[in-house]
Amino acid sequence: MENKFDIVVIGAGPGGYVAAIRASQLGFNTAVIEKAELGGVCLNWGCIPTTALLKSAQVYNYTKHLADYGVELRNADGSPVEADAVVSYADIKKVVERERGVSAQMSKGIEFLFKKNKITVLKGTAKILSGSQVEVTPEAEAAYTVEADHIIVATGSRPNSLPFAPIDGEKIISYRQALVPETLPKSMAIIGSGAIGSEFTYFYRSMGVDVTLIEFMDQIVPLEDKDVADQLSRSFRKMGIKVMVSSGVKAIDTTGEGCKLSIETKKGMVELEVDRVLSAVGVIPNTNGIGLEELGVEMNRGKIVVDDFFRTNVPGIYAIGDVIATPALAHVASAEGIACIEKIAGMDVQPVDYSNIPGATYTSPEIASVGLTEKKVKEMGVEYKVGKFPFTASGKATTAGEKDGFVKLIIDANTDKILGAHLIGANVTEMLSGIVLARNVGATAKDIIKTIHPHPTMSEAIMEAAAAAHGEVIHM
């Protein structure tokens, strides 16, 4: 076995595998060390399987509204089916089976890309011995050492838990167990309303579970604009979801058949009994046990300290993705991996622009955002204008039966540049990239207004929102 490489990447998630492929494209002899499935959490236990579950939930919800679209079920002879003879049913085992199949397919895709790019995969756990050596320990074999000119740490993260309520995988679960339920509980409390918590809230409620979403901050999806949070709250409540904000879980008693939560609210302590609790209170980086402390790699609160091009204070060692203090998003890790490799290759590379990172939450309605919230712009004292266009006024949204939501643009009153964009509605995650590009090239709201958008599309709402900020909106 070859044991000398130009680049060794530890971790095959969206940061690690993208970095490895880019390295191979640039002529580096590259190896990836991975102890689990190729694709990391994102492909196997995160973004991809979650969106597969959410698609099943969306289709299931459509079946409940066939009549709204002029569709009805009939017998083979064309006669009407009795109204109480047909019941829409979601088989959770088959839903999970499909989801796991999608993940497996995507993981095999990474395996194919590694073979295509002649990347060596080393199965096992890694420990960095120096800036040029890594020890690899396979599951059932003796450890061995490989050498590299450059070592990139891309080991990702794992679920965090409340200190008084550790995840046991049965009554208190993380997103990993939430992805593969064998049965559905009658009731569930979800703690934390970020992307993970909100997405599972939508999924489990769609499957018929009585869900309570609990958020410590004063709005759900706390990183989003308040108008977006308010709209999602309305949509959730319309589904029958109980939403609790400004609420902190103080204790969880699991000694009984279910879980008994003690929750501190503005009105005092509240008790809640549910069958299961999903802890969605964030993630923690996988930086322990890989040799960083022994080598004196600088750390800050469990995360690796790097410069603009992901170099640590120890020559030859780099870090990207969830292990550093940047947004823990798959697409951010990928961008960091590419920038890191291209800098190693001596290319003229600009630092990753963290002010223009798109965010996507796959609830229904979806959320997509980039840039500053209106609250943040106010705090900065910047003079601004807001352009907002509701999907109730959109022809495409109306024909699709998806009228919840809006596009909101926050525009610098002096430069006409887009300070922030906040979208909530059907498929808005597919609409955001154009705004990210506009911000990247310095386009103005007037540029957006003068860009002809195809009709009928949901994306017309972006043009209309820009026009609204200038008092030129047509369809509202």
C-alpha positions in Angstrom: 0.0 0.0 0.0 1.2 3.5 -0.9 2.0 5.5 2.2 3.2 8.8 0.8 0.8 11.4 -0.5 0.8 15.1 -1.4 -2.4 15.7 0.4 -4.2 13.7 3.1 -7.8 14.7 4.0 -9.3 13.4 7.2 -13.0 13.1 6.7 -15.1 12.5 3.6 -18.0 14.8 4.2 -18.9 17.8 1.9 -15.8 19.6 3.0 -13.4 16.7 2.8 -14.5 14.9 -0.3 -14.8 18.2 -2.3 -11.3 19.2 -1.2 -9.9 15.8 -2.2 -11.5 16.0 -5.7 -10.2 19.5 -6.3 -6.8 18.4 -5.1 -6.8 15.5 -7.6 -8.0 17.9 -10.4 -4.9 20.0 -9.7 -2.5 17.1 -9.9 -2.0 16.3 -6.2 -1.6 12.6 -5.2 -4.5 12.6 -2.7 -5.8 10.2 0.0 -8.9 10.5 2.2 -9.2 8.9 5.7 -12.7 8.0 6.6 -14.0 5.7 9.4 -17.7 5.6 8.3 -19.6 6.2 5.1 -18.3 8.3 2.3 -20.2 11.6 2.1 -20.1 12.2 5.8 -23.1 13.4 7.9 -24.5 15.5 5.1 -25.1 12.7 2.6 -25.8 9.9 5.1 -27.3 11.5 8.2 -28.0 15.1 7.4 -29.0 17.2 4.4 -29.7 14.5 1.9 -31.7 12.0 4.0 -33.6 14.8 5.7 -34.8 16.3 2.3 -35.8 12.8 1.2 -38.0 12.5 4.3 -39.4 15.9 3.7 -40.3 15.0 0.1 -42.3 12.0 1.3 -44.1 14.3 3.8 -44.8 16.8 1.0 -46.3 14.1 -1.3 -48.3 12.7 1.6 -49.7 16.1 2.3 -50.6 16.5 -1.4 -52.7 13.3 -1.2 -54.9 15.0 1.4 -55.7 17.8 -1.0 -56.4 16.1 -4.3 -59.8 17.7 -4.6 -58.2 21.1 -4.4 -56.5 20.3 -7.7 -59.6 18.8 -9.4 -58.3 15.2 -8.9 -60.5 12.4 -7.5 -60.1 8.7 -7.1 -62.3 6.3 -9.0 -62.9 2.6 -9.2 -61.6 0.6 -12.2 -65.0 0.8 -13.8 -65.0 4.6 -13.5 -67.5 4.8 -10.7 -66.8 7.2 -7.8 -65.1 5.8 -4.8 -67.0 6.2 -1.6 -65.6 9.1 0.4 -64.9 7.0 3.5 -63.5 4.1 1.5 -60.1 5.6 0.8 -57.7 6.7 3.5 -54.4 8.3 2.8 -51.7 6.5 4.7 -47.9 7.0 5.1 -46.0 3.8 5.8 -43.1 5.0 7.9 -41.0 1.9 7.3 -41.2 2.5 3.5 -40.6 6.2 3.9 -37.4 5.4 5.8 -36.5 2.7 3.4 -36.7 5.2 0.5 -34.7 7.7 2.5 -31.9 5.3 3.3 -31.8 4.2 -0.3 -31.3 7.8 -1.5 -28.4 8.2 1.0 -26.8 5.0 -0.1 -27.0 6.0 -3.7 -25.4 9.4 -3.0 -22.6 7.8 -1.0 -21.9 5.4 -3.9 -21.7 8.4 -6.1 -18.8 9.8 -4.0 -17.1 6.4 -4.2 -17.4 6.6 -8.0 -16.0 10.2 -8.0 -13.1 9.1 -5.9 -12.3 6.2 -8.3 -12.7 8.6 -11.3 -10.2 11.1 -9.8 -7.8 8.3 -8.6 -8.2 9.3 -4.9 -7.0 6.7 -2.3 -9.6 5.9 0.4 -8.1 4.8 3.7 -10.7 3.2 6.0 -10.2 3.8 9.7 -9.7 6.4 12.4 -7.0 9.0 12.1 -4.5 10.5 14.5 -2.2 13.3 13.4 1.4 12.6 14.6 3.1 15.6 13.1 2.6 18.2 10.3 3.5 15.4 7.8 2.4 12.1 9.4 -1.0 10.6 10.2 -1.6 7.3 11.9 -4.5 5.3 10.4 -6.3 2.6 12.5 -8.6 0.3 10.6 -11.5 -1.3 12.6 -10.0 -4.8 12.8 -6.4 -4.4 11.6 -3.1 -3.0 12.9 -2.4 0.7 12.7 -0.1 2.1 10.1 1.3 5.5 9.2 1.0 7.6 6.1 3.0 10.7 5.1 1.8 13.8 3.5 3.0 17.3 2.5 -0.4 18.7 3.6 -2.9 17.4 6.1 -6.5 18.8 6.0 -8.8 18.2 9.0 -12.4 17.9 7.9 -13.9 15.7 10.6 -17.2 17.5 10.9 -19.4 17.5 13.9 -21.8 15.5 16.0 -25.1 16.2 17.8 -25.0 18.3 21.0 -27.3 17.6 23.9 -28.6 19.4 26.9 -26.4 18.8 30.0 -29.2 17.5 32.1 -30.8 15.4 29.3 -28.2 13.3 27.5 -29.3 11.6 24.2 -30.2 8.0 24.9 -31.4 7.1 21.4 -34.8 6.0 22.7 -36.7 8.6 24.6 -34.4 11.5 24.0 -33.1 11.3 20.4 -30.9 13.3 18.0 -31.3 13.8 14.3 -29.7 10.5 13.6 -32.5 8.5 15.4 -35.1 10.9 14.0 -34.1 10.0 10.5 -34.8 6.2 11.0 -37.8 5.8 13.3 -39.1 2.2 13.4 -42.5 3.5 14.7 -44.0 6.9 15.1 -44.7 8.3 18.6 -48.1 9.8 19.3 -46.5 13.0 20.7 -43.1 14.6 20.5 -41.3 17.7 21.9 -38.6 19.2 19.6 -36.1 21.4 21.5 -34.5 23.9 19.2 -36.0 25.5 16.1 -33.0 26.0 13.9 -33.0 24.2 10.5 -32.8 20.7 12.0 -35.5 21.3 14.6 -37.9 23.1 12.2 -37.5 20.5 9.4 -38.2 17.6 11.7 -41.2 19.5 13.2 -42.7 19.7 9.7 -41.9 16.1 8.9 -43.3 14.5 12.1 -46.4 16.6 12.2 -47.0 15.7 8.5 -46.8 12.0 9.6 -49.6 12.7 12.2 -47.5 13.2 15.3 -48.6 15.7 17.9 -45.6 18.1 17.9 -44.6 20.8 20.3 -41.6 23.0 19.1 -39.7 24.7 21.9 -37.3 27.6 21.3 -35.3 29.5 23.9 -35.1 32.7 21.8 -38.0 35.0 21.2 -38.7 33.7 17.7 -38.4 30.3 15.9 -35.6 30.0 13.3 -33.8 32.6 15.4 -31.1 33.4 12.7 -33.8 34.4 10.2 -35.5 37.7 9.7 -38.4 38.2 12.1 -41.0 38.5 9.3 -39.9 35.1 8.0 -40.1 33.6 11.5 -43.6 35.0 12.1 -44.8 33.5 8.7 -43.3 30.1 9.6 -45.0 30.2 13.0 -48.3 30.9 11.3 -47.8 28.1 8.9 -46.8 25.7 11.7 -49.8 26.6 13.8 -52.1 26.1 10.8 -50.7 22.5 10.7 -51.6 22.1 14.4 -48.1 22.4 15.7 -47.7 24.0 19.2 -45.0 26.6 19.0 -43.4 27.9 22.2 -40.8 30.7 22.1 -38.9 32.4 24.9 -39.1 29.0 26.6 -36.3 27.1 28.2 -36.4 23.4 29.1 -35.0 23.1 32.6 -35.5 19.3 33.2 -36.6 16.2 31.5 -37.9 13.2 33.5 -37.7 9.9 31.6 -38.4 7.5 34.5 -42.0 7.0 33.4 -43.3 5.6 30.1 -42.7 8.8 28.3 -40.9 12.1 29.0 -42.0 14.9 31.3 -40.5 18.3 30.5 -40.3 21.2 32.9 -40.3 24.4 30.8 -39.7 27.9 32.0 -41.8 30.5 30.1 -42.5 34.1 30.5 -45.7 33.1 32.3 -44.0 30.7 34.7 -43.1 27.0 34.7 -45.1 24.7 32.4 -45.2 20.9 32.4 -45.4 18.9 29.2 -45.7 15.2 28.8 -44.7 13.6 25.5 -43.7 10.1 24.2 -40.4 11.3 22.8 -38.0 14.3 22.8 -35.9 15.3 19.8 -32.9 17.4 21.0 -31.9 19.8 18.2 -29.7 22.2 20.2 -26.8 22.3 17.8 -23.7 20.4 17.0 -20.2 20.1 18.5 -17.0 19.7 16.4 -15.2 16.4 16.1 -11.8 17.6 17.3 -11.0 15.3 20.2 -8.7 12.4 20.0 -7.1 13.2 16.6 -3.8 14.5 18.0 -4.4 18.2 17.8 -3.8 18.9 21.5 -0.5 16.9 21.5 0.8 18.9 18.6 -0.2 22.3 20.1 -2.7 23.2 17.4 -4.4 26.4 18.5 -8.0 25.8 19.6 -10.8 28.1 20.8 -13.7 26.6 22.6 -13.3 23.3 20.9 -12.8 24.7 17.4 -9.6 24.9 15.4 -8.2 28.4 14.8 -7.2 29.0 11.2 -6.2 31.9 9.0 -8.0 33.2 5.9 -6.8 30.2 3.9 -7.4 27.5 6.6 -3.8 27.1 7.8 -3.4 26.3 11.5 -0.5 27.5 13.6 1.3 24.1 12.9 2.9 24.0 9.4 1.4 21.4 7.2 -2.0 21.2 9.0 -5.2 22.8 7.8 -8.8 22.7 8.9 -12.2 23.3 7.2 -15.9 22.8 7.8 -17.6 22.3 11.1 -14.3 22.1 13.1 -13.6 25.8 12.6 -15.6 28.8 13.7 -17.5 29.4 10.5 -21.2 28.5 9.7 -21.7 24.8 10.0 -23.2 24.3 6.5 -22.3 21.8 3.9 -21.9 24.3 1.1 -19.6 26.5 3.3 -17.4 23.5 4.0 -17.2 22.7 0.3 -16.2 26.3 -0.5 -13.6 26.3 2.2 -12.2 23.0 0.9 -11.8 24.4 -2.6 -10.2 27.6 -1.4 -7.8 25.7 0.9 -6.6 23.4 -1.9 -6.3 26.2 -4.5 -4.2 28.2 -2.1 -1.9 25.2 -1.5 -1.6 24.9 -5.3 -0.3 28.5 -5.4 -3.4 29.9 -7.2 -4.6 33.5 -6.8 -7.4 32.8 -4.3 -9.7 35.3 -2.6 -10.8 34.4 1.0 -14.3 33.0 1.4 -16.8 35.8 1.7 -18.8 34.9 4.8 -21.0 37.9 4.4 -22.7 36.3 1.4 -23.4 32.8 2.6 -26.9 31.5 1.5 -29.0 29.7 4.1 -31.8 27.1 3.3 -34.4 25.5 5.5 -36.6 22.8 3.9 -39.7 23.2 5.9 -43.0 23.8 4.1 -43.0 26.6 3.3 -39.2 26.7 2.6 -36.9 29.4 3.9 -34.0 30.9 2.0 -31.9 33.9 3.1 -28.7 35.7 2.5 -27.1 38.8 4.1 -28.4 40.9 6.9 -31.8 40.8 8.6 -33.8 44.0 9.0 -33.0 44.0 12.8 -29.3 43.8 12.1 -29.4 46.7 9.6 -31.3 48.8 12.1 -28.7 48.1 14.8 -26.0 49.1 12.4 -27.7 52.4 11.7 -27.7 52.0 8.0 -30.3 53.9 6.0 -32.3 51.3 4.1 -35.5 50.5 2.2 -37.6 47.4 2.2 -39.2 45.8 -0.8 -41.7 43.0 -0.1 -43.9 41.0 -2.4 -46.3 38.3 -1.1 -46.9 35.1 -3.0 -50.6 35.7 -2.6 -50.1 38.1 -5.6 -48.0 35.6 -7.6 -49.7 33.9 -10.5 -47.4 30.8 -10.3 -47.9 30.5 -6.5 -51.7 30.7 -7.0 -51.7 28.0 -9.7 -49.6 25.8 -7.6 -51.8 26.3 -4.5 -48.8 27.5 -2.6 -49.6 31.1 -1.6 -48.0 31.2 1.9 -45.0 33.4 2.1 -43.2 36.3 0.4 -39.9 37.8 -0.9 -38.4 40.5 1.2 -35.4 42.5 0.0 -33.5 44.9 2.3 -31.8 47.6 0.2 -29.2 50.2 1.0 -31.0 53.5 0.5 -27.8 55.3 -0.7 -26.2 52.6 -3.0 -29.3 50.6 -4.0 -27.2 47.4 -3.2 -29.0 44.4 -1.7 -28.1 44.2 2.0 -30.2 41.1 2.7 -32.8 38.9 1.1 -35.3 36.8 3.0 -37.7 34.4 1.2 -40.3 32.0 2.6 -42.5 30.0 0.3 -42.7 27.0 -2.0 -39.3 26.1 -3.6 -37.7 29.4 -2.6 -34.4 27.6 -1.9 -34.2 27.2 -5.7 -34.6 30.9 -6.2 -31.9 32.3 -3.8 -28.7 31.7 -5.9 -29.6 34.5 -8.3 -29.7 37.0 -5.4 -26.4 35.6 -4.0 -24.9 36.2 -7.4 -26.4 39.7 -7.6 -24.8 40.5 -4.3 -21.5 39.0 -5.3 -21.2 41.2 -8.5 -22.6 44.3 -6.8 -25.9 44.4 -8.7 -28.5 46.9 -7.5 -32.2 46.7 -7.0 -32.7 48.7 -10.2 -30.6 46.0 -12.0 -33.0 43.4 -10.7 -36.0 45.4 -11.8 -34.6 45.8 -15.3 -33.8 42.1 -15.6 -36.6 40.3 -17.4 -37.9 37.4 -15.4 -39.9 34.6 -17.0 -43.6 34.4 -16.5 -45.2 32.7 -14.7 -42.5 31.9 -12.2 -42.1 32.2 -8.4 -38.9 34.1 -9.1 -40.8 37.0 -10.5 -41.5 37.9 -6.9 -37.8 38.9 -6.6 -38.2 41.5 -9.3 -41.5 42.7 -7.8 -40.0 43.0 -4.4 -37.2 45.1 -5.8 -39.8 47.2 -7.6 -41.8 47.6 -4.4 -38.8 49.2 -2.7 -38.8 51.8 -5.5 -42.5 52.3 -5.6 -42.7 50.6 -9.0 -44.4 47.3 -8.2 -46.9 46.2 -10.8 -48.9 43.3 -9.4 -49.6 44.5 -5.9 
